[in-house]
Amino acid sequence: AKTYLKVVDRWPEKGRIWMVMGEWEVNINPSLAVKYLEKAIALGHKTAEAYSFLGLAYVKIGEYKKAVKVLQMALKINPDRRDARELLNSIINIQQNYKITN
């Protein structure tokens, strides 16, 4: 992680690096992962992978509406993205069963 922080310090416009850092943080610090992944996407790294990880990070911090939106974007880019589809289906099932409005 320290190496990647040095890389983004030198080349802050590299969206792929921000995406990798976000991927690493999803299970450690999901709030930080959201920041990194949003930065990656804002810099133009608009890949199904980036949107999928952002969706997972949103779920981990309880932002289900945002998660649905970005997971749908991931599937629009790559309809074969299984992780995005499974997570999206899980959120929809939870919302239907428990009426989550977050």
Chimera marker file (.cmm) of the C-alpha trace (Angstrom):
<marker_set name="trace">
<marker id="1" x="0.000" y="0.000" z="0.000" r="1" g="1" b="0" radius="0.5"/>
<marker id="2" x="2.844" y="2.386" z="0.776" r="1" g="1" b="0" radius="0.5"/>
<marker id="3" x="4.248" y="1.838" z="-2.697" r="1" g="1" b="0" radius="0.5"/>
<marker id="4" x="0.904" y="2.621" z="-4.313" r="1" g="1" b="0" radius="0.5"/>
<marker id="5" x="0.557" y="5.766" z="-2.212" r="1" g="1" b="0" radius="0.5"/>
<marker id="6" x="3.946" y="6.872" z="-3.538" r="1" g="1" b="0" radius="0.5"/>
<marker id="7" x="2.806" y="6.119" z="-7.082" r="1" g="1" b="0" radius="0.5"/>
<marker id="8" x="-0.409" y="8.143" z="-6.783" r="1" g="1" b="0" radius="0.5"/>
<marker id="9" x="1.548" y="10.934" z="-5.160" r="1" g="1" b="0" radius="0.5"/>
<marker id="10" x="3.692" y="11.081" z="-8.281" r="1" g="1" b="0" radius="0.5"/>
<marker id="11" x="0.928" y="10.303" z="-10.817" r="1" g="1" b="0" radius="0.5"/>
<marker id="12" x="-2.378" y="11.272" z="-9.174" r="1" g="1" b="0" radius="0.5"/>
<marker id="13" x="-4.205" y="11.112" z="-12.506" r="1" g="1" b="0" radius="0.5"/>
<marker id="14" x="-3.745" y="7.324" z="-12.851" r="1" g="1" b="0" radius="0.5"/>
<marker id="15" x="-7.231" y="5.949" z="-12.218" r="1" g="1" b="0" radius="0.5"/>
<marker id="16" x="-6.119" y="2.306" z="-12.335" r="1" g="1" b="0" radius="0.5"/>
<marker id="17" x="-3.894" y="2.822" z="-9.286" r="1" g="1" b="0" radius="0.5"/>
<marker id="18" x="-6.762" y="4.392" z="-7.328" r="1" g="1" b="0" radius="0.5"/>
<marker id="19" x="-8.957" y="1.428" z="-8.300" r="1" g="1" b="0" radius="0.5"/>
<marker id="20" x="-6.412" y="-1.107" z="-7.042" r="1" g="1" b="0" radius="0.5"/>
<marker id="21" x="-6.055" y="0.786" z="-3.771" r="1" g="1" b="0" radius="0.5"/>
<marker id="22" x="-9.841" y="0.824" z="-3.404" r="1" g="1" b="0" radius="0.5"/>
<marker id="23" x="-10.007" y="-2.898" z="-4.082" r="1" g="1" b="0" radius="0.5"/>
<marker id="24" x="-7.495" y="-3.529" z="-1.293" r="1" g="1" b="0" radius="0.5"/>
<marker id="25" x="-9.392" y="-1.368" z="1.170" r="1" g="1" b="0" radius="0.5"/>
<marker id="26" x="-12.874" y="-2.844" z="0.566" r="1" g="1" b="0" radius="0.5"/>
<marker id="27" x="-12.557" y="-5.391" z="3.384" r="1" g="1" b="0" radius="0.5"/>
<marker id="28" x="-10.306" y="-3.304" z="5.623" r="1" g="1" b="0" radius="0.5"/>
<marker id="29" x="-11.737" y="0.212" z="5.463" r="1" g="1" b="0" radius="0.5"/>
<marker id="30" x="-14.774" y="0.376" z="3.154" r="1" g="1" b="0" radius="0.5"/>
<marker id="31" x="-15.195" y="4.137" z="3.626" r="1" g="1" b="0" radius="0.5"/>
<marker id="32" x="-11.666" y="4.703" z="2.367" r="1" g="1" b="0" radius="0.5"/>
<marker id="33" x="-12.309" y="2.227" z="-0.446" r="1" g="1" b="0" radius="0.5"/>
<marker id="34" x="-15.285" y="4.340" z="-1.548" r="1" g="1" b="0" radius="0.5"/>
<marker id="35" x="-13.079" y="7.438" z="-1.734" r="1" g="1" b="0" radius="0.5"/>
<marker id="36" x="-10.386" y="5.658" z="-3.749" r="1" g="1" b="0" radius="0.5"/>
<marker id="37" x="-12.865" y="4.004" z="-6.117" r="1" g="1" b="0" radius="0.5"/>
<marker id="38" x="-14.854" y="7.186" z="-6.664" r="1" g="1" b="0" radius="0.5"/>
<marker id="39" x="-11.563" y="8.930" z="-7.459" r="1" g="1" b="0" radius="0.5"/>
<marker id="40" x="-10.632" y="6.211" z="-9.958" r="1" g="1" b="0" radius="0.5"/>
<marker id="41" x="-13.966" y="6.568" z="-11.732" r="1" g="1" b="0" radius="0.5"/>
<marker id="42" x="-13.798" y="10.367" z="-11.686" r="1" g="1" b="0" radius="0.5"/>
<marker id="43" x="-10.383" y="10.119" z="-13.356" r="1" g="1" b="0" radius="0.5"/>
<marker id="44" x="-11.883" y="8.079" z="-16.174" r="1" g="1" b="0" radius="0.5"/>
<marker id="45" x="-11.303" y="4.519" z="-14.982" r="1" g="1" b="0" radius="0.5"/>
<marker id="46" x="-14.933" y="3.646" z="-15.681" r="1" g="1" b="0" radius="0.5"/>
<marker id="47" x="-14.631" y="-0.122" z="-15.812" r="1" g="1" b="0" radius="0.5"/>
<marker id="48" x="-17.019" y="-2.834" z="-14.726" r="1" g="1" b="0" radius="0.5"/>
<marker id="49" x="-14.393" y="-3.893" z="-12.198" r="1" g="1" b="0" radius="0.5"/>
<marker id="50" x="-14.192" y="-0.424" z="-10.612" r="1" g="1" b="0" radius="0.5"/>
<marker id="51" x="-17.987" y="-0.123" z="-10.409" r="1" g="1" b="0" radius="0.5"/>
<marker id="52" x="-18.281" y="-3.644" z="-8.946" r="1" g="1" b="0" radius="0.5"/>
<marker id="53" x="-15.808" y="-2.919" z="-6.164" r="1" g="1" b="0" radius="0.5"/>
<marker id="54" x="-17.471" y="0.436" z="-5.501" r="1" g="1" b="0" radius="0.5"/>
<marker id="55" x="-20.812" y="-1.366" z="-5.196" r="1" g="1" b="0" radius="0.5"/>
<marker id="56" x="-19.333" y="-3.773" z="-2.662" r="1" g="1" b="0" radius="0.5"/>
<marker id="57" x="-17.828" y="-0.890" z="-0.677" r="1" g="1" b="0" radius="0.5"/>
<marker id="58" x="-21.178" y="0.914" z="-0.663" r="1" g="1" b="0" radius="0.5"/>
<marker id="59" x="-22.890" y="-2.220" z="0.661" r="1" g="1" b="0" radius="0.5"/>
<marker id="60" x="-20.328" y="-2.517" z="3.448" r="1" g="1" b="0" radius="0.5"/>
<marker id="61" x="-21.078" y="1.043" z="4.601" r="1" g="1" b="0" radius="0.5"/>
<marker id="62" x="-24.836" y="0.600" z="4.246" r="1" g="1" b="0" radius="0.5"/>
<marker id="63" x="-25.354" y="2.764" z="1.136" r="1" g="1" b="0" radius="0.5"/>
<marker id="64" x="-27.661" y="0.341" z="-0.682" r="1" g="1" b="0" radius="0.5"/>
<marker id="65" x="-29.184" y="2.762" z="-3.193" r="1" g="1" b="0" radius="0.5"/>
<marker id="66" x="-25.751" y="3.887" z="-4.329" r="1" g="1" b="0" radius="0.5"/>
<marker id="67" x="-24.641" y="0.263" z="-4.493" r="1" g="1" b="0" radius="0.5"/>
<marker id="68" x="-27.550" y="-0.656" z="-6.758" r="1" g="1" b="0" radius="0.5"/>
<marker id="69" x="-26.779" y="2.241" z="-9.089" r="1" g="1" b="0" radius="0.5"/>
<marker id="70" x="-23.087" y="1.430" z="-9.540" r="1" g="1" b="0" radius="0.5"/>
<marker id="71" x="-23.669" y="-2.319" z="-9.776" r="1" g="1" b="0" radius="0.5"/>
<marker id="72" x="-26.153" y="-1.671" z="-12.571" r="1" g="1" b="0" radius="0.5"/>
<marker id="73" x="-23.471" y="0.419" z="-14.268" r="1" g="1" b="0" radius="0.5"/>
<marker id="74" x="-20.979" y="-2.437" z="-13.914" r="1" g="1" b="0" radius="0.5"/>
<marker id="75" x="-23.463" y="-4.790" z="-15.564" r="1" g="1" b="0" radius="0.5"/>
<marker id="76" x="-24.185" y="-2.295" z="-18.331" r="1" g="1" b="0" radius="0.5"/>
<marker id="77" x="-20.472" y="-2.254" z="-19.153" r="1" g="1" b="0" radius="0.5"/>
<marker id="78" x="-20.034" y="-6.009" z="-18.734" r="1" g="1" b="0" radius="0.5"/>
<marker id="79" x="-23.233" y="-8.074" z="-18.456" r="1" g="1" b="0" radius="0.5"/>
<marker id="80" x="-21.129" y="-11.158" z="-17.644" r="1" g="1" b="0" radius="0.5"/>
<marker id="81" x="-19.757" y="-9.657" z="-14.424" r="1" g="1" b="0" radius="0.5"/>
<marker id="82" x="-20.948" y="-12.369" z="-12.026" r="1" g="1" b="0" radius="0.5"/>
<marker id="83" x="-19.869" y="-10.702" z="-8.777" r="1" g="1" b="0" radius="0.5"/>
<marker id="84" x="-21.854" y="-7.568" z="-9.630" r="1" g="1" b="0" radius="0.5"/>
<marker id="85" x="-24.935" y="-9.567" z="-10.618" r="1" g="1" b="0" radius="0.5"/>
<marker id="86" x="-24.866" y="-11.703" z="-7.456" r="1" g="1" b="0" radius="0.5"/>
<marker id="87" x="-24.387" y="-8.707" z="-5.176" r="1" g="1" b="0" radius="0.5"/>
<marker id="88" x="-27.127" y="-6.759" z="-6.963" r="1" g="1" b="0" radius="0.5"/>
<marker id="89" x="-29.525" y="-9.707" z="-6.656" r="1" g="1" b="0" radius="0.5"/>
<marker id="90" x="-28.693" y="-10.016" z="-2.947" r="1" g="1" b="0" radius="0.5"/>
<marker id="91" x="-29.445" y="-6.340" z="-2.344" r="1" g="1" b="0" radius="0.5"/>
<marker id="92" x="-32.713" y="-6.557" z="-4.247" r="1" g="1" b="0" radius="0.5"/>
<marker id="93" x="-33.748" y="-9.660" z="-2.284" r="1" g="1" b="0" radius="0.5"/>
<marker id="94" x="-32.894" y="-7.985" z="1.019" r="1" g="1" b="0" radius="0.5"/>
<marker id="95" x="-34.796" y="-4.849" z="0.034" r="1" g="1" b="0" radius="0.5"/>
<marker id="96" x="-37.833" y="-6.884" z="-0.937" r="1" g="1" b="0" radius="0.5"/>
<marker id="97" x="-37.742" y="-8.972" z="2.241" r="1" g="1" b="0" radius="0.5"/>
<marker id="98" x="-36.931" y="-6.260" z="4.763" r="1" g="1" b="0" radius="0.5"/>
<marker id="99" x="-38.006" y="-3.044" z="3.027" r="1" g="1" b="0" radius="0.5"/>
<marker id="100" x="-34.581" y="-1.395" z="3.366" r="1" g="1" b="0" radius="0.5"/>
<marker id="101" x="-34.904" y="2.233" z="2.324" r="1" g="1" b="0" radius="0.5"/>
<marker id="102" x="-31.317" y="3.387" z="2.759" r="1" g="1" b="0" radius="0.5"/>
<link id1="1" id2="2" r="1" g="1" b="0" radius="0.2"/>
<link id1="2" id2="3" r="1" g="1" b="0" radius="0.2"/>
<link id1="3" id2="4" r="1" g="1" b="0" radius="0.2"/>
<link id1="4" id2="5" r="1" g="1" b="0" radius="0.2"/>
<link id1="5" id2="6" r="1" g="1" b="0" radius="0.2"/>
<link id1="6" id2="7" r="1" g="1" b="0" radius="0.2"/>
<link id1="7" id2="8" r="1" g="1" b="0" radius="0.2"/>
<link id1="8" id2="9" r="1" g="1" b="0" radius="0.2"/>
<link id1="9" id2="10" r="1" g="1" b="0" radius="0.2"/>
<link id1="10" id2="11" r="1" g="1" b="0" radius="0.2"/>
<link id1="11" id2="12" r="1" g="1" b="0" radius="0.2"/>
<link id1="12" id2="13" r="1" g="1" b="0" radius="0.2"/>
<link id1="13" id2="14" r="1" g="1" b="0" radius="0.2"/>
<link id1="14" id2="15" r="1" g="1" b="0" radius="0.2"/>
<link id1="15" id2="16" r="1" g="1" b="0" radius="0.2"/>
<link id1="16" id2="17" r="1" g="1" b="0" radius="0.2"/>
<link id1="17" id2="18" r="1" g="1" b="0" radius="0.2"/>
<link id1="18" id2="19" r="1" g="1" b="0" radius="0.2"/>
<link id1="19" id2="20" r="1" g="1" b="0" radius="0.2"/>
<link id1="20" id2="21" r="1" g="1" b="0" radius="0.2"/>
<link id1="21" id2="22" r="1" g="1" b="0" radius="0.2"/>
<link id1="22" id2="23" r="1" g="1" b="0" radius="0.2"/>
<link id1="23" id2="24" r="1" g="1" b="0" radius="0.2"/>
<link id1="24" id2="25" r="1" g="1" b="0" radius="0.2"/>
<link id1="25" id2="26" r="1" g="1" b="0" radius="0.2"/>
<link id1="26" id2="27" r="1" g="1" b="0" radius="0.2"/>
<link id1="27" id2="28" r="1" g="1" b="0" radius="0.2"/>
<link id1="28" id2="29" r="1" g="1" b="0" radius="0.2"/>
<link id1="29" id2="30" r="1" g="1" b="0" radius="0.2"/>
<link id1="30" id2="31" r="1" g="1" b="0" radius="0.2"/>
<link id1="31" id2="32" r="1" g="1" b="0" radius="0.2"/>
<link id1="32" id2="33" r="1" g="1" b="0" radius="0.2"/>
<link id1="33" id2="34" r="1" g="1" b="0" radius="0.2"/>
<link id1="34" id2="35" r="1" g="1" b="0" radius="0.2"/>
<link id1="35" id2="36" r="1" g="1" b="0" radius="0.2"/>
<link id1="36" id2="37" r="1" g="1" b="0" radius="0.2"/>
<link id1="37" id2="38" r="1" g="1" b="0" radius="0.2"/>
<link id1="38" id2="39" r="1" g="1" b="0" radius="0.2"/>
<link id1="39" id2="40" r="1" g="1" b="0" radius="0.2"/>
<link id1="40" id2="41" r="1" g="1" b="0" radius="0.2"/>
<link id1="41" id2="42" r="1" g="1" b="0" radius="0.2"/>
<link id1="42" id2="43" r="1" g="1" b="0" radius="0.2"/>
<link id1="43" id2="44" r="1" g="1" b="0" radius="0.2"/>
<link id1="44" id2="45" r="1" g="1" b="0" radius="0.2"/>
<link id1="45" id2="46" r="1" g="1" b="0" radius="0.2"/>
<link id1="46" id2="47" r="1" g="1" b="0" radius="0.2"/>
<link id1="47" id2="48" r="1" g="1" b="0" radius="0.2"/>
<link id1="48" id2="49" r="1" g="1" b="0" radius="0.2"/>
<link id1="49" id2="50" r="1" g="1" b="0" radius="0.2"/>
<link id1="50" id2="51" r="1" g="1" b="0" radius="0.2"/>
<link id1="51" id2="52" r="1" g="1" b="0" radius="0.2"/>
<link id1="52" id2="53" r="1" g="1" b="0" radius="0.2"/>
<link id1="53" id2="54" r="1" g="1" b="0" radius="0.2"/>
<link id1="54" id2="55" r="1" g="1" b="0" radius="0.2"/>
<link id1="55" id2="56" r="1" g="1" b="0" radius="0.2"/>
<link id1="56" id2="57" r="1" g="1" b="0" radius="0.2"/>
<link id1="57" id2="58" r="1" g="1" b="0" radius="0.2"/>
<link id1="58" id2="59" r="1" g="1" b="0" radius="0.2"/>
<link id1="59" id2="60" r="1" g="1" b="0" radius="0.2"/>
<link id1="60" id2="61" r="1" g="1" b="0" radius="0.2"/>
<link id1="61" id2="62" r="1" g="1" b="0" radius="0.2"/>
<link id1="62" id2="63" r="1" g="1" b="0" radius="0.2"/>
<link id1="63" id2="64" r="1" g="1" b="0" radius="0.2"/>
<link id1="64" id2="65" r="1" g="1" b="0" radius="0.2"/>
<link id1="65" id2="66" r="1" g="1" b="0" radius="0.2"/>
<link id1="66" id2="67" r="1" g="1" b="0" radius="0.2"/>
<link id1="67" id2="68" r="1" g="1" b="0" radius="0.2"/>
<link id1="68" id2="69" r="1" g="1" b="0" radius="0.2"/>
<link id1="69" id2="70" r="1" g="1" b="0" radius="0.2"/>
<link id1="70" id2="71" r="1" g="1" b="0" radius="0.2"/>
<link id1="71" id2="72" r="1" g="1" b="0" radius="0.2"/>
<link id1="72" id2="73" r="1" g="1" b="0" radius="0.2"/>
<link id1="73" id2="74" r="1" g="1" b="0" radius="0.2"/>
<link id1="74" id2="75" r="1" g="1" b="0" radius="0.2"/>
<link id1="75" id2="76" r="1" g="1" b="0" radius="0.2"/>
<link id1="76" id2="77" r="1" g="1" b="0" radius="0.2"/>
<link id1="77" id2="78" r="1" g="1" b="0" radius="0.2"/>
<link id1="78" id2="79" r="1" g="1" b="0" radius="0.2"/>
<link id1="79" id2="80" r="1" g="1" b="0" radius="0.2"/>
<link id1="80" id2="81" r="1" g="1" b="0" radius="0.2"/>
<link id1="81" id2="82" r="1" g="1" b="0" radius="0.2"/>
<link id1="82" id2="83" r="1" g="1" b="0" radius="0.2"/>
<link id1="83" id2="84" r="1" g="1" b="0" radius="0.2"/>
<link id1="84" id2="85" r="1" g="1" b="0" radius="0.2"/>
<link id1="85" id2="86" r="1" g="1" b="0" radius="0.2"/>
<link id1="86" id2="87" r="1" g="1" b="0" radius="0.2"/>
<link id1="87" id2="88" r="1" g="1" b="0" radius="0.2"/>
<link id1="88" id2="89" r="1" g="1" b="0" radius="0.2"/>
<link id1="89" id2="90" r="1" g="1" b="0" radius="0.2"/>
<link id1="90" id2="91" r="1" g="1" b="0" radius="0.2"/>
<link id1="91" id2="92" r="1" g="1" b="0" radius="0.2"/>
<link id1="92" id2="93" r="1" g="1" b="0" radius="0.2"/>
<link id1="93" id2="94" r="1" g="1" b="0" radius="0.2"/>
<link id1="94" id2="95" r="1" g="1" b="0" radius="0.2"/>
<link id1="95" id2="96" r="1" g="1" b="0" radius="0.2"/>
<link id1="96" id2="97" r="1" g="1" b="0" radius="0.2"/>
<link id1="97" id2="98" r="1" g="1" b="0" radius="0.2"/>
<link id1="98" id2="99" r="1" g="1" b="0" radius="0.2"/>
<link id1="99" id2="100" r="1" g="1" b="0" radius="0.2"/>
<link id1="100" id2="101" r="1" g="1" b="0" radius="0.2"/>
<link id1="101" id2="102" r="1" g="1" b="0" radius="0.2"/>
</marker_set>
